[in-house]
Amino acid sequence: MITNTFTGQCQCGHVHYSVQGEAATLFVCHCTECQRQSVSAFGMALWIKHPSVQLHTGAVQEWVRVTPSGRQMACRFCPVCGTRLFHQLLGQTEFMSIKPGTLSETSTLQPVAHVWTASKQGWVEIPPQALQYEGNPPAMGVLLEAWQQAHPR
């Protein structure tokens, strides 16, 4: 496993964090929940395998929501400005998601897939090389494999 350290912060700077783990995939989600959460046309998720989170300043609060598949997802955010930082399915310890807009360095990040395209905004153009799914992909392994192909070790 290639361990990386990802650093970032919330919008107001109350929470500064680092996450150690392996980047497993990066994708764009066009579902209406992500549109509301990001206050934009889509949300993004950088999945980290075997994450270890350290908060350097501040603390996070948690809100739990039910996903379309019926699972529960913990959404962790800054209690001061409300910036979402991390998402993680309850009971799932192998992966967590960083909200990439909070990262200090994003220049090398390019999504390998777009999910929930059935609800994407009409003006959004998806790169032709990206995987596309009208809803969730049949298995997340496809997105993990696409990331590995784009980022060989």
N, C-alpha and C positions, 0 to 999 in steps of 0.2 A: 504494500500500500504506500502511495506517495502522499505524505502528510504536508499540507500547506497551512499557513496561518493567514486568515482573513481578518482584516481590521475594519472597523467602521464606527458610525455614530448615528444618533437620531438627528432630526432637523435642528433642534434647539441646542444640542451639545450636552444635554443633561446625562445621557447614556453614551459611554464609549465602551466598545467591546472588542474582543478578539475571539475567533473560533478556529480551533485546530481540527483538521480532518481532511479527507480527500474529496475534491470536487467530483461529483458523480454525474450531474447533468444540469443544464440550464435551459429553461423553457419559458415561453410566454403563454399566459392564460387569458383568454378573451371572455370568460364567463361573466355574468352580470355581478356576481359577488366580488370578483377581482376588480371589475370596473368601479364598483362603489368603494371598495377598500382603498384603491389607489387614487381615487378621484380623477381617473384618467380613462383612456380607451382600453387598457389592459393592465394586468399585473405580471410580475416576473418572479420566478423562483429558481434560486441556485441551491440545488440539493447537495448537502454535505454528508458523506458517509463517515460513521464513527465520530460524531462531533464532540468536541470538548469546548464548552463556552466559558469565557471569563469576562465578567463585567469589571471594567477598570474604574468607572465612575457611574454613579446612579444605580437605579434598580428598575426592573421592568414589572409591569402588571400583565395579567393574563385574562383573556376572554376566550371562552370555548364556544365554537359553533359546530353545527352539524353539516357535513358535506353531502353532496347529492347521493353518494353511495350509502349514507347513513352512519358513517364513522364520525367520531368527534375529533376536531382539530383545535389545538391550543394555539392561539394567536397572541404573541408577546409583543408589547409595545411600551413606549416611553410614557410614563404617567403625566409628564409635563406637557409635551407637544402632541402626543398621540401617534407619533410615527411608528408604524409596524416595523419590527426588526426581524422576528423569527416566526416560523410556523412549524408545527410538528403534530402529527397524528398521535392521539393518546394511545399509549401502549406500544408505540413504534420508537425503538431506541437506536436502530441502525442508521436512520436518516433524519435530518432536520433540514429545513429550508431557511436560507437567509434571503431577505428582501434585498436584491442587488443594488438598488438605488441608495442604500445606506452604507455601501462599501467605500473605503477610501480610494481604492484603485479598481477601475472598471474597464480600462482601455483594451484588455485582452479578452473580455467576455463577449461571446456571441451565442445567442440561443440556437439550439439544434432543432427545436420544435415549437409549434404553435398548437395549443389545445383549445377546445370549446370555440372553434372558429364559426360555428353556427350562430353565435351571438356577437361576433366581432363587428366593430364599426365599419361601415361600408367604405370609408376612405383609407382604411389601413391596408397597406400592401405587404404581403408576406413574401420573403425571398423564396425563389423557386427551389433552392436546395434544402430548405427547411422541411421537416416532416410536418404534416398537417392532419388534425383530427377534429371532426365536428363536435365531439364530446371528449370524454377521457379516452386515452389510447387503450387498446385492448389489454395491454400489459405495460407497466412502466419500464420493464426491461428493454423495450425498444428504444426508449429515450436514453437509458443508460448506455446501451450499445452505440447509439449515434454519437454520444459524447466521447466515448472511448475511441471511436474511429476518427473523430475530429481532433482528439488530443492524445495521440499514441504516447506511450511511456518510453 
